[in-house]
Structures are given as C-alpha cells and as structure tokens.
Amino acid sequence: MTNYFARRLAGTVPVLLLISLLVFLLIHAAPGDPTLLLLGEETNAAEVAKAKERWGLDQPLYVQYLKFLKSAAAGDFGRSFKYTEPVARVIMTRLPATIELAIFAIIIATLLAIPLGVWAGAKPNSWIDNLGTSFGLFGISMPSFWLAIMLILLLAGVLNILPTSGRSTYGIAGPEQTGFYILDSILQKNWRAVWDALTHIFLPALALGVNMLGILMRVTRSSILEVMTEDYIQTARAKGLRENRVIWRHVTRNALIPVITVVGLELGTLLSGSIIVETVFAWPGSGSLLITALNARDYPLVTGVVMTYTLAFVSINLIIDVLYAVVDPRIRY
Amino acid sequence: MQSLTLESATEERGGARLRKLPRLHVKAFTGGLIVLTFILVGAFGPALAPHDPNKQELTAMMKAPQGIGAVHALGTDNLGRDIFSRVIYGTRISLLIAFAVVFVSGFIGVTLGAISGYFGGKIDFIIQKLVEVVWAFPPLLLGITIMAFLGQGLFNLILALVAQRWIPYCRVVRGQTLSLRSRDFVIAAQCLGAGNRQIITRHILPNLIQTSLVIGTFAMASSIIAEASLSFLGVGVPPEIPTWGTMLADARIYISTSWWMPLFPGLCIFITVLGINLLGDGLRDLLDPRLKRTGSGL
C-alpha cells in the first residue's frame, strides 16, 4: 500500500514539472509587455529597464524558469503586481471562500443525487426513474453560469428572498479566524452570522453543484442497476430480507464505489466551475481572483492561481486513486 | 434440454431488445430533431434573421420581448440590437466553433490513439505521458490560461478548446486498438503482407467509428458550454461577434433590469446541449452499450 502510494506520488512530479513549464512558456508567449502595462504609457527606457531588473525580466528565459521553479517549489510565486503582496498570501486569503463554496456544492449535489439515483436505479422504468433520469439529463446539460444568472434573476430579483453577491452582509460577521465564514461564526456562537453566511452561499453552491448533481445521479443509477444483477443480491432476497434493506444495505453499499471516483473526478470540474460561478456571484474566492489577475495582466498572480488549482486537481486525483484502492480490495497495487 | 434453455434465453433477450428499442429511438429521435433544428437555423441564419444582428438602434434600446410577428420578437439589448437576430447568428457561430473543435480534436485524438495502441513501445509511452500531463489540468482552466495568453479570436479559441478535448478520443481509441490489433483479421492482413499504414486505415479505423461518434457528441456538448463560458468571462470570442456566450457576457450587468437579455441565449445553449446529450445517450445505447457515458470529464 505504502509502496503504491509512493509510486503514484513520484509519478506526479514530472507531470507538475511539465505543467509549470507549460504555464511559464504560455506567459512568456503572451503579447504585450507587463512592464509597460504596469508603468503606463508615460514612461522612459531607464524606468522600464529598472523595473525589468527589479522583477528579473531582463534575464534569459531558462534562468527565469529555473528561478521560478526554485521558488515555486518553496511555495513562493513572487509578488503580485496588482496587490503588491506575496502571491501566496493573496491566494491564501481567497482560498477558504472557494473551498467553502466547493464543499457546499458537493453537499447539495450528493444529498440530492444519491438518494434519487438509488431510488431511480432500484425501480427502473418507474415514474421516479423517469423523473430522476430527466433530472440527471437536465443537470449535465445545464451551463452552471447561466443557471447562476437565472437563479439571481428569479430568487433574488423577482422574489427578493436571497442575497446575490458576496459572502456575508456587512457588519454581521465577527473577526476572521479560519477564513471559513460559517465555521468562524459557529465557533463564535454568532448564529445570526451563520444564517447570514448560509443564505449567501446557497445560490452559488446550487449553481456550482448542478452539473455534479446530474452526473452523480446518472452514475449512481447505472451503478445500482449493475449491482442489482449480482448473485449476492439474489441471495439476500432469497434469505427473505425486505426489499428496502436489500436496496440500502446490500445494493447501495456496493454501488457507491464508482460514485466515489466520480465525486473525485468531478472535483476538478467543480474547481474550474468555481471560476465562472464566483465571477457571477462576486464571490471573493480564488476563482474570481484569477479573472481579476488576468484582466490586470498580473502574471505572478495568474501563475500562482493556475499552479494552485492544478496542484489541487492532481492531489485530489491521487487521493481518489488511493482511496479507491483502499475501498475496493480487488484492486491490486 | 440445454439447447432449449439456450433458445429461450436468446428469445428473451431478443424480446427485451424489441421492447427497449422504441424507447431508445424516442430519445435519439428527440435529440436528433433538436440538434437538426439548430443546425438548420444556423445554416439558414442570414435568411431567417429579420434584422442585421449588429445594427444598433439607439431609439429602441432595451425593448422587452414583443412576441411573434412584432418588430423585435425577443426584444432588444442595451445597444438596441435585435435579440432574435443575434440568437440566430449566435447559433451559427457557436455551432461552427463546436463542430470545428469536435472534428479537429477527433482527428488528433483518433490518430494519436491508433498510433499509440498499434505500435506500443516508446511512441506509446510518449503519447500517454502527453495525455497524462494535459489531463492533469483542471478542465476549463487550461482553456482560460491559453486564451488569456494568446488573446481573443476564433482560431485561438478553437485551439484552446481542442487542447484537452482530443484526450477522451485518444484514450478510448488506444484501448480499442490494443484489442483490435491482436484480432484474427488484423493478423490475417499482416500475413498477407499489408503494411502498418494500410492495416490502420483499412482495418483498424473503420472499427473505431462508432465509439468515436459517441465521444464526438459528448465533445460537442462540452465545447458549446466551454465556448460560452470563455466568451462570458471575456477570454473567448471577441465581443463584437454575436455568439450565445458573448450575448450572455453583454447581459451580465443588465440582469436585474432586462431579464430577456440573459434568458434567450442561455436557453439556446441549454436546449442544444440537452438535445446533443439525448442524441448521444441514444446513439450510445444503440451502437455501443459498453461505453459508459455519464457526462463526466470535460
């Protein structure tokens, strides 16, 4: 087991190296000189040269890459042009918001998708199956950012019951401890702030989770259908167990293994989705930070966010693979 | 006795197939009909659109939908441009981009997958490493990164969307080629002196068409959504070209005042993608039941 984990871990190193090279080259292939953009049009050659020297932009490309790699390995992506703070610190202040949003999206998706998928799979071609299948199809076909816009339009604009931007109402939340507003408010026993944060997170999380909901529902259903034909299910029925117990105890337990993998795989999609959903809801997470950084041509910050997302994606896939091996003893490692 | 059970078993399976077929056809048929409608709208766009999609009418800004038969059936946007005409032209461009992405990524993916699976060894290793690296990027993020650094434009956008979309083709095709190349008809062709190239193009590729078709529908759906997402974020199609994504981007700041601006382009994306997914599900069930298509991945 340890061996398998070590091998998988070692395998991700060249992948990360190549990705960092790709990002680095892309940045340098970009048209437009960041120095000019930052210093503005009213500048002279001496100032440009000084700025280039300060940011190390005057050195040959491979030296810049090696320097970048060396500091990136230590988690240092340099200083953000826009915020004039270390990139790592800027990202760290935004990351909790994105993680909080992603967790809620997953909770909403799994809480709805798994029961619906199990129910639909257990009774193929029934009304609940048709409803569930249509629901799944809607979920995978829905552009999450359009759903976000429509939710704002309907629930916030017309019915005016939920807030549509930001993480909390100004003045309600207490001081930040972990950066996770809901957790912070619970720790401070500030129940009004908990409720406030929950109302803020609901719409973005729903919009972000809708694709995952559709996919999970479809995977759960087909996995249940597959397990239902196994011999041990016949045995369980032959023992005289009630159908409900057979479905939830025997079928669901075995059917959930592929579902775990899909949750993991979809986390990456969820991360990407957060970029666009955060932008729509003005959610101050790392996704909307990326768009801000892109518009400002803040290259260190863009690199930092892209590398953070990629690292998260690669780690999640690694963890899921290992978890999969733990859950399913038939997988040899 | 044994032959009897066998016979009844096949009969039962045939019966189940027959019972199942009409339902599957309904799915594929509905999906196909939706997709065909949009393709026709896109193809005959210029003849169908009542107005020039880019003509600004400053006297008719932000008009609410007036209904079928009126001057601006679906209303006008913040610059007084006719939304119905823009949606029609948007269909044309969004579908063109999606088709281009599907064909280019299909070509690259199937070619690399077939080479990887057929030859194996070093070339297989290199291609699979490439697949691994490109796949390690969270979807959409690679597209955003490429577009951000190369700049807006149709060509760059297609490139950015192809960047990851060839991977599913490559993976599945490689696996299938691996199993095909040890099949009797390939060995027979080899014995008869056929070259590698002939075997791949004549004997292997034709067997990969059905699977690729199913993956293609999937890539099409994801391309449409990705194009809209990138254009919405301002890193896709240049804003002056009407697509569903740029229309949504224009609508963003007018959500609270003009609901029709975001509603119609988004509805087009949703219905088209729904149609493609229905068609894909139907095709999968009809052609290749082994292929699991959950809508995961890109």
Interface residues (C-beta under 8 A of the other chain):
Chain A: T12 P14 V15 L16 L18 I19 L22 V23 L26 I27 A29 A30 P31 L137 F138 I140 S141 M142 P143 F145 W146 I149 M150 I152 L153 G157 N211 G214 I215 R218 V219 S222 V262 L265 E266 G268 T269 L271 S272 G273 I275 I276 T279 V280 L290 I291 L294 N295 V302 V306 Y309 T310 A312 F313 V314 N317
Chain B: K129 E132 V133 A136 F137 P138 P139 L140 L141 I144 T145 I146 A148 F149 L150 G151 A221 I225 A228 S229 F232 L233 G234 V235 L248 A251 R252 I255 S256 W259 P262 L263 G266 I269 F270 V273 L274 N277 L278 D281 K292 T294 G295 S296 G297 L298
